[in-house]
Amino acid sequence: MFKRLGQGAAQNGKVERSHREDQERFYDANVFSSVGDLQMKLGMWNTEYNDLEHCGLNGQTPNEFLANYKLINPPNVRA
């Protein structure tokens, strides 16, 4: 695991919490029969996780937050 130089304890704490949640809610809750099985279950977990409400996003799901962000900050598009 790498830590970027200059990152504060708060940033590292968020990453560590994310890793702990992944461990508890995904890795500890599943058994994998192959790399392909891991990849399939990880894809399903990613979809499920991104549709869960997060208090850090004011109750929005990550997908809702991203959709709203794109409305407010559209990507640069050249005509």
mmJSON file of the N, C-alpha and C atoms, coordinates in Angstrom:
{"data_MODEL":{"atom_site":{
"group_PDB":["ATOM","ATOM","ATOM","ATOM","ATOM","ATOM","ATOM","ATOM","ATOM","ATOM","ATOM","ATOM","ATOM","ATOM","ATOM","ATOM","ATOM","ATOM","ATOM","ATOM","ATOM","ATOM","ATOM","ATOM","ATOM","ATOM","ATOM","ATOM","ATOM","ATOM","ATOM","ATOM","ATOM","ATOM","ATOM","ATOM","ATOM","ATOM","ATOM","ATOM","ATOM","ATOM","ATOM","ATOM","ATOM","ATOM","ATOM","ATOM","ATOM","ATOM","ATOM","ATOM","ATOM","ATOM","ATOM","ATOM","ATOM","ATOM","ATOM","ATOM","ATOM","ATOM","ATOM","ATOM","ATOM","ATOM","ATOM","ATOM","ATOM","ATOM","ATOM","ATOM","ATOM","ATOM","ATOM","ATOM","ATOM","ATOM","ATOM","ATOM","ATOM","ATOM","ATOM","ATOM","ATOM","ATOM","ATOM","ATOM","ATOM","ATOM","ATOM","ATOM","ATOM","ATOM","ATOM","ATOM","ATOM","ATOM","ATOM","ATOM","ATOM","ATOM","ATOM","ATOM","ATOM","ATOM","ATOM","ATOM","ATOM","ATOM","ATOM","ATOM","ATOM","ATOM","ATOM","ATOM","ATOM","ATOM","ATOM","ATOM","ATOM","ATOM","ATOM","ATOM","ATOM","ATOM","ATOM","ATOM","ATOM","ATOM","ATOM","ATOM","ATOM","ATOM","ATOM","ATOM","ATOM","ATOM","ATOM","ATOM","ATOM","ATOM","ATOM","ATOM","ATOM","ATOM","ATOM","ATOM","ATOM","ATOM","ATOM","ATOM","ATOM","ATOM","ATOM","ATOM","ATOM","ATOM","ATOM","ATOM","ATOM","ATOM","ATOM","ATOM","ATOM","ATOM","ATOM","ATOM","ATOM","ATOM","ATOM","ATOM","ATOM","ATOM","ATOM","ATOM","ATOM","ATOM","ATOM","ATOM","ATOM","ATOM","ATOM","ATOM","ATOM","ATOM","ATOM","ATOM","ATOM","ATOM","ATOM","ATOM","ATOM","ATOM","ATOM","ATOM","ATOM","ATOM","ATOM","ATOM","ATOM","ATOM","ATOM","ATOM","ATOM","ATOM","ATOM","ATOM","ATOM","ATOM","ATOM","ATOM","ATOM","ATOM","ATOM","ATOM","ATOM","ATOM","ATOM","ATOM","ATOM","ATOM","ATOM","ATOM","ATOM","ATOM","ATOM","ATOM","ATOM","ATOM","ATOM","ATOM","ATOM","ATOM","ATOM","ATOM","ATOM"],
"id":[1,2,3,4,5,6,7,8,9,10,11,12,13,14,15,16,17,18,19,20,21,22,23,24,25,26,27,28,29,30,31,32,33,34,35,36,37,38,39,40,41,42,43,44,45,46,47,48,49,50,51,52,53,54,55,56,57,58,59,60,61,62,63,64,65,66,67,68,69,70,71,72,73,74,75,76,77,78,79,80,81,82,83,84,85,86,87,88,89,90,91,92,93,94,95,96,97,98,99,100,101,102,103,104,105,106,107,108,109,110,111,112,113,114,115,116,117,118,119,120,121,122,123,124,125,126,127,128,129,130,131,132,133,134,135,136,137,138,139,140,141,142,143,144,145,146,147,148,149,150,151,152,153,154,155,156,157,158,159,160,161,162,163,164,165,166,167,168,169,170,171,172,173,174,175,176,177,178,179,180,181,182,183,184,185,186,187,188,189,190,191,192,193,194,195,196,197,198,199,200,201,202,203,204,205,206,207,208,209,210,211,212,213,214,215,216,217,218,219,220,221,222,223,224,225,226,227,228,229,230,231,232,233,234,235,236,237],
"type_symbol":["N","C","C","N","C","C","N","C","C","N","C","C","N","C","C","N","C","C","N","C","C","N","C","C","N","C","C","N","C","C","N","C","C","N","C","C","N","C","C","N","C","C","N","C","C","N","C","C","N","C","C","N","C","C","N","C","C","N","C","C","N","C","C","N","C","C","N","C","C","N","C","C","N","C","C","N","C","C","N","C","C","N","C","C","N","C","C","N","C","C","N","C","C","N","C","C","N","C","C","N","C","C","N","C","C","N","C","C","N","C","C","N","C","C","N","C","C","N","C","C","N","C","C","N","C","C","N","C","C","N","C","C","N","C","C","N","C","C","N","C","C","N","C","C","N","C","C","N","C","C","N","C","C","N","C","C","N","C","C","N","C","C","N","C","C","N","C","C","N","C","C","N","C","C","N","C","C","N","C","C","N","C","C","N","C","C","N","C","C","N","C","C","N","C","C","N","C","C","N","C","C","N","C","C","N","C","C","N","C","C","N","C","C","N","C","C","N","C","C","N","C","C","N","C","C","N","C","C","N","C","C","N","C","C","N","C","C"],
"label_atom_id":["N","CA","C","N","CA","C","N","CA","C","N","CA","C","N","CA","C","N","CA","C","N","CA","C","N","CA","C","N","CA","C","N","CA","C","N","CA","C","N","CA","C","N","CA","C","N","CA","C","N","CA","C","N","CA","C","N","CA","C","N","CA","C","N","CA","C","N","CA","C","N","CA","C","N","CA","C","N","CA","C","N","CA","C","N","CA","C","N","CA","C","N","CA","C","N","CA","C","N","CA","C","N","CA","C","N","CA","C","N","CA","C","N","CA","C","N","CA","C","N","CA","C","N","CA","C","N","CA","C","N","CA","C","N","CA","C","N","CA","C","N","CA","C","N","CA","C","N","CA","C","N","CA","C","N","CA","C","N","CA","C","N","CA","C","N","CA","C","N","CA","C","N","CA","C","N","CA","C","N","CA","C","N","CA","C","N","CA","C","N","CA","C","N","CA","C","N","CA","C","N","CA","C","N","CA","C","N","CA","C","N","CA","C","N","CA","C","N","CA","C","N","CA","C","N","CA","C","N","CA","C","N","CA","C","N","CA","C","N","CA","C","N","CA","C","N","CA","C","N","CA","C","N","CA","C","N","CA","C","N","CA","C","N","CA","C","N","CA","C","N","CA","C","N","CA","C"],
"label_alt_id":[null,null,null,null,null,null,null,null,null,null,null,null,null,null,null,null,null,null,null,null,null,null,null,null,null,null,null,null,null,null,null,null,null,null,null,null,null,null,null,null,null,null,null,null,null,null,null,null,null,null,null,null,null,null,null,null,null,null,null,null,null,null,null,null,null,null,null,null,null,null,null,null,null,null,null,null,null,null,null,null,null,null,null,null,null,null,null,null,null,null,null,null,null,null,null,null,null,null,null,null,null,null,null,null,null,null,null,null,null,null,null,null,null,null,null,null,null,null,null,null,null,null,null,null,null,null,null,null,null,null,null,null,null,null,null,null,null,null,null,null,null,null,null,null,null,null,null,null,null,null,null,null,null,null,null,null,null,null,null,null,null,null,null,null,null,null,null,null,null,null,null,null,null,null,null,null,null,null,null,null,null,null,null,null,null,null,null,null,null,null,null,null,null,null,null,null,null,null,null,null,null,null,null,null,null,null,null,null,null,null,null,null,null,null,null,null,null,null,null,null,null,null,null,null,null,null,null,null,null,null,null,null,null,null,null,null,null],
"label_comp_id":["MET","MET","MET","PHE","PHE","PHE","LYS","LYS","LYS","ARG","ARG","ARG","LEU","LEU","LEU","GLY","GLY","GLY","GLN","GLN","GLN","GLY","GLY","GLY","ALA","ALA","ALA","ALA","ALA","ALA","GLN","GLN","GLN","ASN","ASN","ASN","GLY","GLY","GLY","LYS","LYS","LYS","VAL","VAL","VAL","GLU","GLU","GLU","ARG","ARG","ARG","SER","SER","SER","HIS","HIS","HIS","ARG","ARG","ARG","GLU","GLU","GLU","ASP","ASP","ASP","GLN","GLN","GLN","GLU","GLU","GLU","ARG","ARG","ARG","PHE","PHE","PHE","TYR","TYR","TYR","ASP","ASP","ASP","ALA","ALA","ALA","ASN","ASN","ASN","VAL","VAL","VAL","PHE","PHE","PHE","SER","SER","SER","SER","SER","SER","VAL","VAL","VAL","GLY","GLY","GLY","ASP","ASP","ASP","LEU","LEU","LEU","GLN","GLN","GLN","MET","MET","MET","LYS","LYS","LYS","LEU","LEU","LEU","GLY","GLY","GLY","MET","MET","MET","TRP","TRP","TRP","ASN","ASN","ASN","THR","THR","THR","GLU","GLU","GLU","TYR","TYR","TYR","ASN","ASN","ASN","ASP","ASP","ASP","LEU","LEU","LEU","GLU","GLU","GLU","HIS","HIS","HIS","CYS","CYS","CYS","GLY","GLY","GLY","LEU","LEU","LEU","ASN","ASN","ASN","GLY","GLY","GLY","GLN","GLN","GLN","THR","THR","THR","PRO","PRO","PRO","ASN","ASN","ASN","GLU","GLU","GLU","PHE","PHE","PHE","LEU","LEU","LEU","ALA","ALA","ALA","ASN","ASN","ASN","TYR","TYR","TYR","LYS","LYS","LYS","LEU","LEU","LEU","ILE","ILE","ILE","ASN","ASN","ASN","PRO","PRO","PRO","PRO","PRO","PRO","ASN","ASN","ASN","VAL","VAL","VAL","ARG","ARG","ARG","ALA","ALA","ALA"],
"label_asym_id":["A","A","A","A","A","A","A","A","A","A","A","A","A","A","A","A","A","A","A","A","A","A","A","A","A","A","A","A","A","A","A","A","A","A","A","A","A","A","A","A","A","A","A","A","A","A","A","A","A","A","A","A","A","A","A","A","A","A","A","A","A","A","A","A","A","A","A","A","A","A","A","A","A","A","A","A","A","A","A","A","A","A","A","A","A","A","A","A","A","A","A","A","A","A","A","A","A","A","A","A","A","A","A","A","A","A","A","A","A","A","A","A","A","A","A","A","A","A","A","A","A","A","A","A","A","A","A","A","A","A","A","A","A","A","A","A","A","A","A","A","A","A","A","A","A","A","A","A","A","A","A","A","A","A","A","A","A","A","A","A","A","A","A","A","A","A","A","A","A","A","A","A","A","A","A","A","A","A","A","A","A","A","A","A","A","A","A","A","A","A","A","A","A","A","A","A","A","A","A","A","A","A","A","A","A","A","A","A","A","A","A","A","A","A","A","A","A","A","A","A","A","A","A","A","A","A","A","A","A","A","A","A","A","A","A","A","A"],
"label_entity_id":["1","1","1","1","1","1","1","1","1","1","1","1","1","1","1","1","1","1","1","1","1","1","1","1","1","1","1","1","1","1","1","1","1","1","1","1","1","1","1","1","1","1","1","1","1","1","1","1","1","1","1","1","1","1","1","1","1","1","1","1","1","1","1","1","1","1","1","1","1","1","1","1","1","1","1","1","1","1","1","1","1","1","1","1","1","1","1","1","1","1","1","1","1","1","1","1","1","1","1","1","1","1","1","1","1","1","1","1","1","1","1","1","1","1","1","1","1","1","1","1","1","1","1","1","1","1","1","1","1","1","1","1","1","1","1","1","1","1","1","1","1","1","1","1","1","1","1","1","1","1","1","1","1","1","1","1","1","1","1","1","1","1","1","1","1","1","1","1","1","1","1","1","1","1","1","1","1","1","1","1","1","1","1","1","1","1","1","1","1","1","1","1","1","1","1","1","1","1","1","1","1","1","1","1","1","1","1","1","1","1","1","1","1","1","1","1","1","1","1","1","1","1","1","1","1","1","1","1","1","1","1","1","1","1","1","1","1"],
"label_seq_id":[1,1,1,2,2,2,3,3,3,4,4,4,5,5,5,6,6,6,7,7,7,8,8,8,9,9,9,10,10,10,11,11,11,12,12,12,13,13,13,14,14,14,15,15,15,16,16,16,17,17,17,18,18,18,19,19,19,20,20,20,21,21,21,22,22,22,23,23,23,24,24,24,25,25,25,26,26,26,27,27,27,28,28,28,29,29,29,30,30,30,31,31,31,32,32,32,33,33,33,34,34,34,35,35,35,36,36,36,37,37,37,38,38,38,39,39,39,40,40,40,41,41,41,42,42,42,43,43,43,44,44,44,45,45,45,46,46,46,47,47,47,48,48,48,49,49,49,50,50,50,51,51,51,52,52,52,53,53,53,54,54,54,55,55,55,56,56,56,57,57,57,58,58,58,59,59,59,60,60,60,61,61,61,62,62,62,63,63,63,64,64,64,65,65,65,66,66,66,67,67,67,68,68,68,69,69,69,70,70,70,71,71,71,72,72,72,73,73,73,74,74,74,75,75,75,76,76,76,77,77,77,78,78,78,79,79,79],
"pdbx_PDB_ins_code":[null,null,null,null,null,null,null,null,null,null,null,null,null,null,null,null,null,null,null,null,null,null,null,null,null,null,null,null,null,null,null,null,null,null,null,null,null,null,null,null,null,null,null,null,null,null,null,null,null,null,null,null,null,null,null,null,null,null,null,null,null,null,null,null,null,null,null,null,null,null,null,null,null,null,null,null,null,null,null,null,null,null,null,null,null,null,null,null,null,null,null,null,null,null,null,null,null,null,null,null,null,null,null,null,null,null,null,null,null,null,null,null,null,null,null,null,null,null,null,null,null,null,null,null,null,null,null,null,null,null,null,null,null,null,null,null,null,null,null,null,null,null,null,null,null,null,null,null,null,null,null,null,null,null,null,null,null,null,null,null,null,null,null,null,null,null,null,null,null,null,null,null,null,null,null,null,null,null,null,null,null,null,null,null,null,null,null,null,null,null,null,null,null,null,null,null,null,null,null,null,null,null,null,null,null,null,null,null,null,null,null,null,null,null,null,null,null,null,null,null,null,null,null,null,null,null,null,null,null,null,null,null,null,null,null,null,null],
"Cartn_x":[0.849,0.0,0.895,0.55,1.346,0.576,1.277,0.7,1.442,0.675,1.273,1.888,3.093,3.73,2.924,2.806,2.091,0.608,0.091,-1.321,-1.5,-2.53,-2.772,-3.415,-3.488,-4.075,-5.546,-6.268,-7.683,-7.86,-7.041,-7.129,-6.812,-5.762,-5.388,-6.493,-7.133,-8.231,-9.405,-9.711,-10.805,-10.477,-9.241,-8.826,-8.883,-8.379,-8.397,-9.826,-10.73,-12.127,-12.724,-12.415,-12.904,-12.397,-11.127,-10.551,-11.207,-11.45,-12.094,-13.51,-14.239,-15.604,-15.601,-14.684,-14.571,-14.282,-13.374,-13.012,-14.218,-14.906,-16.008,-17.238,-17.576,-18.827,-18.687,-17.457,-17.288,-16.405,-15.139,-14.194,-14.544,-14.91,-15.247,-16.587,-17.444,-18.786,-18.856,-17.762,-17.774,-16.665,-16.905,-15.893,-15.726,-14.489,-14.207,-13.594,-14.161,-13.665,-12.599,-12.49,-11.5,-11.36,-10.384,-10.217,-11.447,-11.973,-13.177,-14.366,-14.501,-15.573,-15.397,-14.169,-13.866,-14.25,-13.867,-14.158,-15.667,-16.407,-17.847,-18.502,-18.124,-18.712,-18.293,-17.079,-16.618,-17.409,-17.703,-18.538,-19.928,-20.499,-21.827,-21.778,-20.715,-20.561,-20.394,-19.638,-19.421,-20.746,-21.584,-22.897,-23.752,-23.775,-24.565,-24.076,-22.775,-22.196,-22.499,-22.425,-22.655,-24.126,-25.009,-26.428,-26.878,-25.923,-26.233,-26.11,-27.016,-26.926,-25.707,-25.025,-23.832,-24.039,-23.808,-23.982,-22.969,-21.798,-20.786,-21.182,-22.229,-22.726,-24.119,-24.389,-25.687,-26.843,-26.658,-27.727,-27.89,-27.064,-27.136,-26.315,-26.644,-25.794,-24.634,-23.515,-22.439,-22.908,-23.808,-24.313,-25.131,-25.956,-26.719,-25.789,-24.791,-23.836,-23.123,-22.672,-21.968,-22.874,-24.119,-25.054,-25.275,-25.46,-25.649,-24.38,-23.238,-21.966,-21.783,-22.115,-21.969,-22.904,-24.08,-24.989,-24.41,-23.776,-23.222,-21.875,-21.083,-19.728,-19.589,-20.255,-20.157,-18.731,-18.388,-17.042,-16.85,-15.606,-15.311,-15.586,-16.46,-16.813,-16.574,-15.868,-15.635,-16.58,-17.128,-18.075,-17.362],
"Cartn_y":[-1.17,0.0,1.234,2.192,3.403,4.574,5.442,6.684,7.821,8.706,9.843,10.782,11.244,12.198,13.479,14.029,15.291,15.138,13.903,13.687,13.72,14.39,14.507,13.265,13.254,12.114,11.929,13.018,12.906,12.138,12.42,11.709,10.236,9.942,8.56,7.837,8.51,7.916,7.545,8.384,8.092,6.867,6.769,5.62,4.36,4.446,3.281,2.841,3.782,3.433,2.747,3.248,2.637,1.206,1.006,-0.344,-1.274,-0.768,-1.581,-1.967,-1.004,-1.304,-2.328,-2.195,-3.192,-4.569,-4.622,-5.895,-6.528,-5.74,-6.28,-6.6,-5.737,-5.888,-6.684,-6.841,-7.584,-8.81,-8.595,-9.718,-10.744,-10.3,-11.248,-11.937,-11.343,-11.878,-12.798,-12.977,-13.766,-14.803,-15.849,-16.863,-16.859,-16.906,-16.821,-18.121,-18.657,-19.924,-19.726,-18.492,-18.2,-16.682,-16.262,-14.83,-14.291,-15.078,-14.666,-14.486,-15.377,-15.277,-14.013,-13.723,-12.495,-11.276,-11.255,-10.109,-9.911,-11.02,-10.922,-10.379,-10.929,-10.479,-9.05,-8.679,-7.313,-6.318,-6.682,-5.826,-5.64,-6.729,-6.647,-5.79,-5.962,-5.166,-3.684,-3.389,-1.999,-1.339,-2.056,-1.525,-1.309,-2.299,-2.184,-1.021,-0.929,0.12,1.518,1.672,2.985,3.378,2.449,2.762,2.856,2.821,2.992,4.46,4.925,6.301,6.437,7.571,7.839,9.144,9.09,10.308,11.371,10.956,11.911,12.641,12.143,12.788,13.364,13.725,14.289,13.373,12.067,11.108,10.675,11.202,10.788,9.517,8.794,7.681,8.26,7.541,8.032,8.285,7.442,7.65,8.941,9.232,10.481,11.68,11.584,12.677,12.967,11.916,12.099,12.721,12.268,12.84,14.323,14.694,16.107,16.91,16.335,17.016,17.318,16.359,16.563,17.649,17.824,18.9,20.26,20.333,21.602,21.889,20.864,21.001,20.108,20.484,19.617,19.526,18.383,18.256,19.233,19.606,20.512,19.803,20.41,19.837,20.905,20.529,21.489,21.184,22.224,22.057,21.93],
"Cartn_z":[0.0,0.0,0.0,-0.806,-0.906,-0.325,0.319,0.818,0.139,-0.459,-1.12,-0.102,-0.353,0.551,0.585,1.762,1.9,2.188,2.15,2.462,3.969,4.418,5.842,6.437,7.75,8.462,8.099,7.851,7.502,6.199,5.211,3.934,4.136,4.882,5.126,5.898,6.83,7.585,6.701,5.714,4.775,3.946,3.496,2.704,3.548,4.782,5.658,5.966,6.15,6.402,5.188,4.018,2.782,2.64,2.932,2.85,3.865,5.084,6.109,5.683,5.133,4.685,3.554,2.612,1.54,2.122,3.099,3.711,4.401,5.213,6.003,5.153,4.216,3.48,2.192,1.685,0.439,0.619,0.94,0.972,2.045,3.254,4.321,4.074,3.258,3.024,1.807,1.101,-0.132,-0.139,-0.901,-1.191,-2.697,-3.168,-4.599,-5.08,-6.16,-6.693,-7.756,-8.255,-9.293,-9.415,-10.189,-10.442,-11.171,-12.104,-12.829,-11.897,-10.919,-9.933,-9.101,-8.677,-7.941,-8.775,-10.04,-10.898,-11.075,-11.25,-11.422,-10.156,-9.0,-7.736,-7.405,-7.746,-7.51,-8.362,-9.601,-10.455,-9.878,-9.353,-8.733,-7.464,-6.663,-5.441,-5.789,-6.809,-7.22,-7.587,-8.334,-8.704,-7.463,-6.577,-5.345,-4.484,-4.29,-3.44,-3.986,-5.299,-5.892,-5.942,-5.534,-5.417,-3.956,-3.007,-1.583,-1.203,-0.346,0.143,1.051,0.953,1.757,2.516,3.828,4.619,4.203,3.75,3.295,2.02,1.352,0.127,0.373,1.63,2.03,1.668,1.865,1.633,0.185,-0.701,-2.1,-2.305,-3.354,-3.752,-4.565,-4.683,-5.539,-6.979,-7.487,-8.849,-8.954,-7.937,-7.935,-7.831,-6.961,-6.79,-8.11,-8.792,-10.062,-11.112,-11.192,-12.168,-11.899,-10.631,-10.281,-10.531,-10.235,-10.466,-11.943,-12.792,-14.243,-14.753,-14.108,-14.507,-14.147,-12.984,-12.501,-13.166,-13.386,-13.956,-15.185,-16.282,-17.464,-17.978,-18.58,-19.139,-20.29,-20.515,-21.615,-22.941,-23.732,-25.028,-26.086,-27.109,-28.205,-29.344,-29.896,-31.004,-32.317],
"occupancy":[1.0,1.0,1.0,1.0,1.0,1.0,1.0,1.0,1.0,1.0,1.0,1.0,1.0,1.0,1.0,1.0,1.0,1.0,1.0,1.0,1.0,1.0,1.0,1.0,1.0,1.0,1.0,1.0,1.0,1.0,1.0,1.0,1.0,1.0,1.0,1.0,1.0,1.0,1.0,1.0,1.0,1.0,1.0,1.0,1.0,1.0,1.0,1.0,1.0,1.0,1.0,1.0,1.0,1.0,1.0,1.0,1.0,1.0,1.0,1.0,1.0,1.0,1.0,1.0,1.0,1.0,1.0,1.0,1.0,1.0,1.0,1.0,1.0,1.0,1.0,1.0,1.0,1.0,1.0,1.0,1.0,1.0,1.0,1.0,1.0,1.0,1.0,1.0,1.0,1.0,1.0,1.0,1.0,1.0,1.0,1.0,1.0,1.0,1.0,1.0,1.0,1.0,1.0,1.0,1.0,1.0,1.0,1.0,1.0,1.0,1.0,1.0,1.0,1.0,1.0,1.0,1.0,1.0,1.0,1.0,1.0,1.0,1.0,1.0,1.0,1.0,1.0,1.0,1.0,1.0,1.0,1.0,1.0,1.0,1.0,1.0,1.0,1.0,1.0,1.0,1.0,1.0,1.0,1.0,1.0,1.0,1.0,1.0,1.0,1.0,1.0,1.0,1.0,1.0,1.0,1.0,1.0,1.0,1.0,1.0,1.0,1.0,1.0,1.0,1.0,1.0,1.0,1.0,1.0,1.0,1.0,1.0,1.0,1.0,1.0,1.0,1.0,1.0,1.0,1.0,1.0,1.0,1.0,1.0,1.0,1.0,1.0,1.0,1.0,1.0,1.0,1.0,1.0,1.0,1.0,1.0,1.0,1.0,1.0,1.0,1.0,1.0,1.0,1.0,1.0,1.0,1.0,1.0,1.0,1.0,1.0,1.0,1.0,1.0,1.0,1.0,1.0,1.0,1.0,1.0,1.0,1.0,1.0,1.0,1.0,1.0,1.0,1.0,1.0,1.0,1.0,1.0,1.0,1.0,1.0,1.0,1.0],
"B_iso_or_equiv":[0.0,0.0,0.0,0.0,0.0,0.0,0.0,0.0,0.0,0.0,0.0,0.0,0.0,0.0,0.0,0.0,0.0,0.0,0.0,0.0,0.0,0.0,0.0,0.0,0.0,0.0,0.0,0.0,0.0,0.0,0.0,0.0,0.0,0.0,0.0,0.0,0.0,0.0,0.0,0.0,0.0,0.0,0.0,0.0,0.0,0.0,0.0,0.0,0.0,0.0,0.0,0.0,0.0,0.0,0.0,0.0,0.0,0.0,0.0,0.0,0.0,0.0,0.0,0.0,0.0,0.0,0.0,0.0,0.0,0.0,0.0,0.0,0.0,0.0,0.0,0.0,0.0,0.0,0.0,0.0,0.0,0.0,0.0,0.0,0.0,0.0,0.0,0.0,0.0,0.0,0.0,0.0,0.0,0.0,0.0,0.0,0.0,0.0,0.0,0.0,0.0,0.0,0.0,0.0,0.0,0.0,0.0,0.0,0.0,0.0,0.0,0.0,0.0,0.0,0.0,0.0,0.0,0.0,0.0,0.0,0.0,0.0,0.0,0.0,0.0,0.0,0.0,0.0,0.0,0.0,0.0,0.0,0.0,0.0,0.0,0.0,0.0,0.0,0.0,0.0,0.0,0.0,0.0,0.0,0.0,0.0,0.0,0.0,0.0,0.0,0.0,0.0,0.0,0.0,0.0,0.0,0.0,0.0,0.0,0.0,0.0,0.0,0.0,0.0,0.0,0.0,0.0,0.0,0.0,0.0,0.0,0.0,0.0,0.0,0.0,0.0,0.0,0.0,0.0,0.0,0.0,0.0,0.0,0.0,0.0,0.0,0.0,0.0,0.0,0.0,0.0,0.0,0.0,0.0,0.0,0.0,0.0,0.0,0.0,0.0,0.0,0.0,0.0,0.0,0.0,0.0,0.0,0.0,0.0,0.0,0.0,0.0,0.0,0.0,0.0,0.0,0.0,0.0,0.0,0.0,0.0,0.0,0.0,0.0,0.0,0.0,0.0,0.0,0.0,0.0,0.0,0.0,0.0,0.0,0.0,0.0,0.0],
"pdbx_formal_charge":[null,null,null,null,null,null,null,null,null,null,null,null,null,null,null,null,null,null,null,null,null,null,null,null,null,null,null,null,null,null,null,null,null,null,null,null,null,null,null,null,null,null,null,null,null,null,null,null,null,null,null,null,null,null,null,null,null,null,null,null,null,null,null,null,null,null,null,null,null,null,null,null,null,null,null,null,null,null,null,null,null,null,null,null,null,null,null,null,null,null,null,null,null,null,null,null,null,null,null,null,null,null,null,null,null,null,null,null,null,null,null,null,null,null,null,null,null,null,null,null,null,null,null,null,null,null,null,null,null,null,null,null,null,null,null,null,null,null,null,null,null,null,null,null,null,null,null,null,null,null,null,null,null,null,null,null,null,null,null,null,null,null,null,null,null,null,null,null,null,null,null,null,null,null,null,null,null,null,null,null,null,null,null,null,null,null,null,null,null,null,null,null,null,null,null,null,null,null,null,null,null,null,null,null,null,null,null,null,null,null,null,null,null,null,null,null,null,null,null,null,null,null,null,null,null,null,null,null,null,null,null,null,null,null,null,null,null],
"auth_seq_id":[1,1,1,2,2,2,3,3,3,4,4,4,5,5,5,6,6,6,7,7,7,8,8,8,9,9,9,10,10,10,11,11,11,12,12,12,13,13,13,14,14,14,15,15,15,16,16,16,17,17,17,18,18,18,19,19,19,20,20,20,21,21,21,22,22,22,23,23,23,24,24,24,25,25,25,26,26,26,27,27,27,28,28,28,29,29,29,30,30,30,31,31,31,32,32,32,33,33,33,34,34,34,35,35,35,36,36,36,37,37,37,38,38,38,39,39,39,40,40,40,41,41,41,42,42,42,43,43,43,44,44,44,45,45,45,46,46,46,47,47,47,48,48,48,49,49,49,50,50,50,51,51,51,52,52,52,53,53,53,54,54,54,55,55,55,56,56,56,57,57,57,58,58,58,59,59,59,60,60,60,61,61,61,62,62,62,63,63,63,64,64,64,65,65,65,66,66,66,67,67,67,68,68,68,69,69,69,70,70,70,71,71,71,72,72,72,73,73,73,74,74,74,75,75,75,76,76,76,77,77,77,78,78,78,79,79,79],
"auth_comp_id":["MET","MET","MET","PHE","PHE","PHE","LYS","LYS","LYS","ARG","ARG","ARG","LEU","LEU","LEU","GLY","GLY","GLY","GLN","GLN","GLN","GLY","GLY","GLY","ALA","ALA","ALA","ALA","ALA","ALA","GLN","GLN","GLN","ASN","ASN","ASN","GLY","GLY","GLY","LYS","LYS","LYS","VAL","VAL","VAL","GLU","GLU","GLU","ARG","ARG","ARG","SER","SER","SER","HIS","HIS","HIS","ARG","ARG","ARG","GLU","GLU","GLU","ASP","ASP","ASP","GLN","GLN","GLN","GLU","GLU","GLU","ARG","ARG","ARG","PHE","PHE","PHE","TYR","TYR","TYR","ASP","ASP","ASP","ALA","ALA","ALA","ASN","ASN","ASN","VAL","VAL","VAL","PHE","PHE","PHE","SER","SER","SER","SER","SER","SER","VAL","VAL","VAL","GLY","GLY","GLY","ASP","ASP","ASP","LEU","LEU","LEU","GLN","GLN","GLN","MET","MET","MET","LYS","LYS","LYS","LEU","LEU","LEU","GLY","GLY","GLY","MET","MET","MET","TRP","TRP","TRP","ASN","ASN","ASN","THR","THR","THR","GLU","GLU","GLU","TYR","TYR","TYR","ASN","ASN","ASN","ASP","ASP","ASP","LEU","LEU","LEU","GLU","GLU","GLU","HIS","HIS","HIS","CYS","CYS","CYS","GLY","GLY","GLY","LEU","LEU","LEU","ASN","ASN","ASN","GLY","GLY","GLY","GLN","GLN","GLN","THR","THR","THR","PRO","PRO","PRO","ASN","ASN","ASN","GLU","GLU","GLU","PHE","PHE","PHE","LEU","LEU","LEU","ALA","ALA","ALA","ASN","ASN","ASN","TYR","TYR","TYR","LYS","LYS","LYS","LEU","LEU","LEU","ILE","ILE","ILE","ASN","ASN","ASN","PRO","PRO","PRO","PRO","PRO","PRO","ASN","ASN","ASN","VAL","VAL","VAL","ARG","ARG","ARG","ALA","ALA","ALA"],
"auth_asym_id":["A","A","A","A","A","A","A","A","A","A","A","A","A","A","A","A","A","A","A","A","A","A","A","A","A","A","A","A","A","A","A","A","A","A","A","A","A","A","A","A","A","A","A","A","A","A","A","A","A","A","A","A","A","A","A","A","A","A","A","A","A","A","A","A","A","A","A","A","A","A","A","A","A","A","A","A","A","A","A","A","A","A","A","A","A","A","A","A","A","A","A","A","A","A","A","A","A","A","A","A","A","A","A","A","A","A","A","A","A","A","A","A","A","A","A","A","A","A","A","A","A","A","A","A","A","A","A","A","A","A","A","A","A","A","A","A","A","A","A","A","A","A","A","A","A","A","A","A","A","A","A","A","A","A","A","A","A","A","A","A","A","A","A","A","A","A","A","A","A","A","A","A","A","A","A","A","A","A","A","A","A","A","A","A","A","A","A","A","A","A","A","A","A","A","A","A","A","A","A","A","A","A","A","A","A","A","A","A","A","A","A","A","A","A","A","A","A","A","A","A","A","A","A","A","A","A","A","A","A","A","A","A","A","A","A","A","A"],
"auth_atom_id":["N","CA","C","N","CA","C","N","CA","C","N","CA","C","N","CA","C","N","CA","C","N","CA","C","N","CA","C","N","CA","C","N","CA","C","N","CA","C","N","CA","C","N","CA","C","N","CA","C","N","CA","C","N","CA","C","N","CA","C","N","CA","C","N","CA","C","N","CA","C","N","CA","C","N","CA","C","N","CA","C","N","CA","C","N","CA","C","N","CA","C","N","CA","C","N","CA","C","N","CA","C","N","CA","C","N","CA","C","N","CA","C","N","CA","C","N","CA","C","N","CA","C","N","CA","C","N","CA","C","N","CA","C","N","CA","C","N","CA","C","N","CA","C","N","CA","C","N","CA","C","N","CA","C","N","CA","C","N","CA","C","N","CA","C","N","CA","C","N","CA","C","N","CA","C","N","CA","C","N","CA","C","N","CA","C","N","CA","C","N","CA","C","N","CA","C","N","CA","C","N","CA","C","N","CA","C","N","CA","C","N","CA","C","N","CA","C","N","CA","C","N","CA","C","N","CA","C","N","CA","C","N","CA","C","N","CA","C","N","CA","C","N","CA","C","N","CA","C","N","CA","C","N","CA","C","N","CA","C","N","CA","C","N","CA","C","N","CA","C","N","CA","C","N","CA","C"],
"pdbx_PDB_model_num":[1,1,1,1,1,1,1,1,1,1,1,1,1,1,1,1,1,1,1,1,1,1,1,1,1,1,1,1,1,1,1,1,1,1,1,1,1,1,1,1,1,1,1,1,1,1,1,1,1,1,1,1,1,1,1,1,1,1,1,1,1,1,1,1,1,1,1,1,1,1,1,1,1,1,1,1,1,1,1,1,1,1,1,1,1,1,1,1,1,1,1,1,1,1,1,1,1,1,1,1,1,1,1,1,1,1,1,1,1,1,1,1,1,1,1,1,1,1,1,1,1,1,1,1,1,1,1,1,1,1,1,1,1,1,1,1,1,1,1,1,1,1,1,1,1,1,1,1,1,1,1,1,1,1,1,1,1,1,1,1,1,1,1,1,1,1,1,1,1,1,1,1,1,1,1,1,1,1,1,1,1,1,1,1,1,1,1,1,1,1,1,1,1,1,1,1,1,1,1,1,1,1,1,1,1,1,1,1,1,1,1,1,1,1,1,1,1,1,1,1,1,1,1,1,1,1,1,1,1,1,1,1,1,1,1,1,1]
}}}
